[in-house]
Structures are given as structure tokens and as C-alpha cells.
Amino acid sequence: MNTTETTPLRAVALVCTLSPSPARSSSQLLAEQAMEALSEHGVSGKVIRVADHDVRTGVATDMGDGDAWPEIRETILACDILVLSTPIWLGHPASTAQRVMERLNAEMSETDEEGRMLTYGKAAAVCVVGNEDGAHKVSADLFQGLNDVGFSLAPNAVTYWVGEAMHKTDYQDLDETPKATATATLAANTAHLARRLKSAPYPAAP
């Protein structure tokens, strides 16, 4: 086996549920399942529920006055993979996910000595849960934003579950995980891409 296939990787999953702990969360569950699937590919890391932290509104790396984002940002920059997990609300990612994307927007002006964004060597993936159609739209929004701020995305770098329209079934209340919720594919492809980025960085900015 190529040694790059066994290079240890780190990941962090940001859970963007609107509810702080200890409230139950389908977004948290799906993020944990994605992290468990990644662990089968030599990836370790942790899950952070954003609503448990005082992440300030803004588009800077540090908004000051007790802003919790700088510590979360340090965790992201120390990892090879970022997993963003969000519920669908009114057909859109949760406002917490939008706040994370706004804070990540600051990375566009943070570069290394060769002019590359500090996120250039990192892969990203998305988890989406909801009780309405819209997972493709939500993942497309997040994919575009993540790509804009420097992350790379593997094929099928999303896993999602949406319940039947007008019903109140929640993902965390299912008796078993549906086979269509493909965390295994997300994990395999994202870990593969992250290792390739680690061993062969993008070229310097022109």
C-alpha cells in the first residue's frame, strides 16, 4: 500500500444546529456518523457544536470581546478535513452555518508565504438533515462557499437525509440509518483527497 494511504489525518466537524447542548440534534448525529466513517480511513478528530460557543457575527478572523471563533479557527487550521453539518430551515442552511461561512470568508485575505490561502491544503465535506426537499440546494450553497474560501471537495462529498414532506419524523428518531445516507462514500473520498493535498500541495499563487 502507498504510504500516503496510511498518513494520519485530523478532522473537525462543525455542527450548525440552532440548539445548544444538551438538546438532541440530528445534525450532531449525522456529523458523528461521518466522523466515525472517517475514522475507518485513519482520520481522528472532534465534533464542535457551534451553538455552544459565542461565535460573533462578522467577517473577520477575530471579532474581539470574547469571540469564540479564533479558537475554533485554530482547530480548523490544524486539521486536514472540515466537515460542516447543518439542518435545512426554510430551504436554506441554518443561520449558524451561514455565520460559519461568513467567518470563513476572512480566510480569503489570509495567505502563506507563497500567496495561497491557509485553507488550500484542506478538504471539506457536508452533512445535511431536514424534513423537506432541499438537500441538493443546501449542499450546493455550502460547496460553493467552501470552495470560495479555499477548501477542496471530493466527489460525493455530501451525505444527507430528508424526511417525507409535511411529516414530523426526525433523522435521530429512525430505527436504523438508511443505506442512502452514504457516509462511507463521503469518508473514503474525502480522506483520499486530503491525503493527496497533504502530499502534493497546490502551486504558489500566480
Secondary structure by P-SEA (a helix, b strand, c coil): cccccccbbbbbbbbbcccccccccaaaaaaaaaaaaaaaaccccccccccccccccccccccccccaaaaaaaaaaaccbbbbbbbbccccccaaaaaaaaaacccccccccccccccccbbbbbbbbcccccaaaaaaaaaaaaaaabbbbcccccccccccccccccccccccccccccaaaaaaaaaaaaaaaaaccccccc
